[in-house]
Amino acid sequence: MFGYRDSLERPVSIERYAEDFLPLCDVANKIEAIADPYEAARVAVRIADRYLKKGQLHPEMGVFSTDSYDDGVVGHHKVRGLERTVANALEKPRNINFTCCTPRCENAAIKKSHVIQRNKILSTIVDKSNAVFQTKVHPDEDLEFLQKVGWKNASTFPGFCESCESTQFSEAEQKNAAVTRETVSKLIWRAICFTRYRRAIELQERAKIVSEPKAYDVAKNLEEPLIPVSSALIMKTRIAAFRTLDRWIESFERGHCGLAERFRYLVLELEYAPFVGAGAIPVHFDISRNLLSSPRKFSSSDNYMSFTSLCSGEKQYVVFGYDKSHRISSKLIEQLRRLDPHLISAYLPQLVFANSDTVYLSPTWWETEADEVDKHIVLHSFFMNFAQMVFPWWGPLKGVNVVNVFQL
Ligand SMILES: [Zn+2]
């Protein structure tokens, strides 16, 4: 299932979550006819916050564990059909015109802006057919969590217009891009925009499930009333994520697009990495697995950091971007910075795979170089509830070696 899995802390009763259903239905009904997903998401944030203020929406969030359902419900093809519309909407270009993400640029965005450096970094992991593995759980596939995608389709979204594509990212897209605040801030900006897009799309698709009759027919058919309620609860987590990312981008852009002093970048230089990615990830645990911010809090906003892969010459990098005035993400980054590079190498998969739906893996590495432990680390990292550093003793993935850590 997409979205948060609620197996942390004390369990909250189903009744308590179900009380959120009515206000969330109202949110869904009010945004379903809005064509622009960003506008729909912003309206959803406003309405949900109003309910929260009036005490009519719980300040916690969570979703039903798959154990809450009778056997066979989650895997039922009708339930999968509902999930499939969400999964497909995230990956397929939409039939509406988006405006460029650059502030004050009114041009139409192209359908496929690449979020990861176009030729350079993806080409380090493609196989002979120019394909990469994408980590995601698609409802059409039973157990295969790795999906092969052509790299030209990997990690694209309707982000920027033709002109901004070439002007905004020309330096960062160069073969020997200098690793400076100017280049990494642009890539981090693009990564947050990308994740914001995905959260807005999912929010809108979930709203359709909640407001249209289909899910209720499936619920009646399978005698499982929780189906639409469950989608509403996931929608609530998407409202929270969208709210945070939208505000972050706004402050990032006001802060000279990430060049203002409070925006910091932790750069890890690697000899090689069999995965690349870009996106924004919530931070809930510190290195010692102490809880820094509860995944249940609907309103927390300082617990996100962003990451991007980057290539310059023969060197590969993973960059984490964060706002220094944000207490929670800063705390984790500070801990990372003080860590031995070997341990950082061991923690990297958990950091980027957990909670990120936008990491790409080398098929050649997976099929010919990775051993059982490597595969276990990747799978475990992907399926864990929120990024947690749980197995340093297994060491890094084969070939992954952080050789230098510095801050920009
Ligand atoms: Zn533009």
Boltz pocket constraint, residues with backbone or C-beta under 6 A from the ligand:
constraints:
  - pocket:
      binder: B
      contacts: [[A, 100], [A, 101], [A, 102], [A, 105], [A, 106], [A, 107], [A, 160], [A, 161], [A, 162], [A, 163], [A, 164], [A, 165]]
      max_distance: 6.0
